[in-house]
Structures are given as structure tokens and as C-alpha cells.
Amino acid sequence: MRVISGSARGLKLKAPKGLNTRPTTDRIKESFFNIISPYVYGCRFLDLFSGSGSIGVEALSRGSEAVFFVDSDKHSIEVINSNILSSKLSHKATVLKGDALSVLESLGKKGEKFDIIFMDPPYNKGFIQPCLNIIQSYKLLSEDGFIVAEQAAEEEELKTEGLEVYRIKDYKTTKMTFLKYKDN
């Protein structure tokens, strides 16, 4: 795993040991950032279920104004912090330990807004829909922002009132589902 582009380009990233995380492959990460690249610079980025933090570090490297990393695993948090320090971009990073739903609710109560929300939860566990519901209820997504959910290819299409799926990018066993507010 490495940072593909930007100020930290080429930096090798650590990954948590064990089978509790499933880092997004460099090929998928590169394709994903090619799709979202016009929107990354200067954005506020939320990386839910961060794992190694590779997606958020890539966003920092490409010029995001701020990236919030969220994970519930102690070892993942240590790896995320290490990767952020190695990138020399820690002044733009906030690392939050806790389950995604509680952290989203806390961010919502503080009035936080994000331009890009990326979530890569464990596949087929039903985490995405409750996260979307909280994002929607607290209006955590900026008006012109979008959400990207990484899912197993066989998972059902997401449906949430007020949000619409506007793109699905398939990668054999994985897919990225892009959502935005309806009528945007």
C-alpha cells in the first residue's frame, strides 16, 4: 500500500495486522481518486471505517483542507496515526476512535459538514444504511457534497430518503456506490 499522488506520493503505508481490516487495493484506490479528483482539493473529507487510513491519507496528500478518520479498533487507530505522521500532514487530520454511528452523531451535534464522506465498512454487515440515516438526519453532508460507500459487489443497491445513487463503479468483487442529495 502506498500514497499514489500528491505531496506524500510514494509513501509506503502501514496496515493493521490480522484479518480485521480489508484495505482498499491500490488499483481500486487509484481508480476511485481519478473519479473524485476534481473535488478533493480544499474539501472536508470524512473517512469512516478507516482501517489503515490509506484513503484519508491519500485525500490529505491531494490537498484536502481537513480529513477526519474514524475507526473503532485500537490497533487501527495506532496505524492511522503512524501513517498520518509519516505523511507530514497531521496538522490537517483529526482521528476519532469510536463506532461509526456514535461518532457520526457526535459530529452532527457539533454541526460538522463534509464535502466527501467515504465509508468502507465490513462487507455484508448492514453498517451502511444506519450511517446514511444519521448523515441525512444531521445533514453532515455539504449541499454539493457526495457520499461514497465501498461494498461487496453482491450487496443490494442503497436507498435512503433524501439521497440518490448517481453512480456505481464495479470492480469485480467490490463496488463503489456514489450518493448525493436529491435534486443536486
FENVEN-V90419 format. One record per pair of residues at least 12 apart in sequence whose ideal C-beta (glycine too) atoms are under 7 Angstrom apart, sorted by the first residue. I is the first residue (numbers start at 1). J is the second residue. If there is no record, write none. Layout:
# FENVEN-V90419
i=I j=J
i=I j=J
This chain:
# FENVEN-V90419
i=1 j=13
i=1 j=15
i=1 j=23
i=1 j=26
i=1 j=52
i=1 j=54
i=2 j=26
i=3 j=57
i=3 j=58
i=3 j=61
i=3 j=87
i=4 j=26
i=4 j=29
i=4 j=30
i=4 j=33
i=4 j=58
i=5 j=33
i=5 j=61
i=5 j=62
i=6 j=61
i=6 j=62
i=6 j=63
i=7 j=61
i=8 j=57
i=8 j=61
i=8 j=87
i=8 j=89
i=9 j=61
i=11 j=86
i=11 j=87
i=13 j=52
i=13 j=54
i=13 j=57
i=13 j=83
i=14 j=52
i=14 j=79
i=14 j=82
i=14 j=83
i=15 j=52
i=15 j=79
i=16 j=51
i=16 j=52
i=16 j=73
i=16 j=75
i=16 j=76
i=16 j=79
i=20 j=73
i=21 j=51
i=21 j=52
i=21 j=76
i=23 j=51
i=23 j=52
i=23 j=54
i=24 j=54
i=24 j=55
i=24 j=120
i=24 j=150
i=28 j=171
i=28 j=174
i=29 j=54
i=29 j=55
i=29 j=58
i=32 j=176
i=33 j=58
i=33 j=62
i=35 j=169
i=36 j=116
i=39 j=115
i=39 j=116
i=40 j=59
i=40 j=62
i=40 j=63
i=40 j=64
i=41 j=62
i=41 j=63
i=42 j=63
i=42 j=65
i=43 j=64
i=43 j=65
i=43 j=115
i=43 j=116
i=44 j=65
i=44 j=66
i=44 j=113
i=44 j=114
i=44 j=115
i=45 j=59
i=45 j=64
i=45 j=67
i=45 j=114
i=45 j=115
i=45 j=116
i=46 j=68
i=46 j=114
i=46 j=117
i=46 j=118
i=47 j=67
i=47 j=68
i=47 j=69
i=47 j=70
i=47 j=118
i=48 j=70
i=48 j=100
i=48 j=117
i=48 j=118
i=48 j=119
i=48 j=131
i=49 j=71
i=49 j=100
i=49 j=119
i=49 j=120
i=49 j=121
i=50 j=69
i=50 j=70
i=50 j=71
i=50 j=76
i=50 j=80
i=51 j=71
i=51 j=76
i=51 j=120
i=52 j=79
i=52 j=80
i=52 j=83
i=53 j=69
i=53 j=79
i=53 j=80
i=53 j=83
i=53 j=84
i=55 j=118
i=56 j=69
i=57 j=83
i=57 j=84
i=57 j=87
i=60 j=87
i=60 j=89
i=60 j=92
i=60 j=93
i=61 j=87
i=61 j=89
i=64 j=92
i=65 j=92
i=66 j=92
i=66 j=94
i=67 j=92
i=67 j=93
i=68 j=94
i=68 j=96
i=69 j=93
i=69 j=95
i=69 j=96
i=70 j=96
i=70 j=100
i=70 j=103
i=71 j=97
i=72 j=97
i=72 j=98
i=72 j=99
i=77 j=95
i=77 j=97
i=80 j=95
i=81 j=95
i=100 j=127
i=100 j=131
i=101 j=130
i=101 j=131
i=101 j=134
i=104 j=131
i=104 j=134
i=104 j=135
i=104 j=140
i=105 j=134
i=107 j=140
i=108 j=134
i=108 j=138
i=108 j=140
i=112 j=140
i=113 j=140
i=113 j=142
i=114 j=140
i=114 j=141
i=114 j=142
i=114 j=145
i=115 j=142
i=115 j=145
i=116 j=145
i=116 j=146
i=117 j=135
i=117 j=140
i=117 j=141
i=117 j=147
i=118 j=148
i=119 j=131
i=119 j=149
i=120 j=150
i=123 j=151
i=123 j=152
i=123 j=155
i=124 j=152
i=124 j=155
i=128 j=149
i=128 j=151
i=128 j=158
i=129 j=158
i=132 j=158
i=132 j=160
i=132 j=163
i=133 j=160
i=135 j=147
i=136 j=160
i=136 j=162
i=136 j=163
i=141 j=181
i=143 j=181
i=144 j=184
i=146 j=178
i=146 j=179
i=146 j=180
i=147 j=179
i=148 j=176
i=148 j=178
i=149 j=177
i=150 j=174
i=150 j=176
i=151 j=175
i=151 j=177
i=152 j=173
i=152 j=174
i=153 j=170
i=153 j=172
i=153 j=173
i=153 j=174
i=153 j=175
i=158 j=177
i=158 j=179
i=162 j=181
i=162 j=182
i=163 j=179
i=163 j=180
i=163 j=181
i=163 j=182
i=164 j=179
i=164 j=180
i=164 j=182
i=165 j=177
i=165 j=178
i=165 j=179
i=166 j=178
i=166 j=179
i=166 j=180
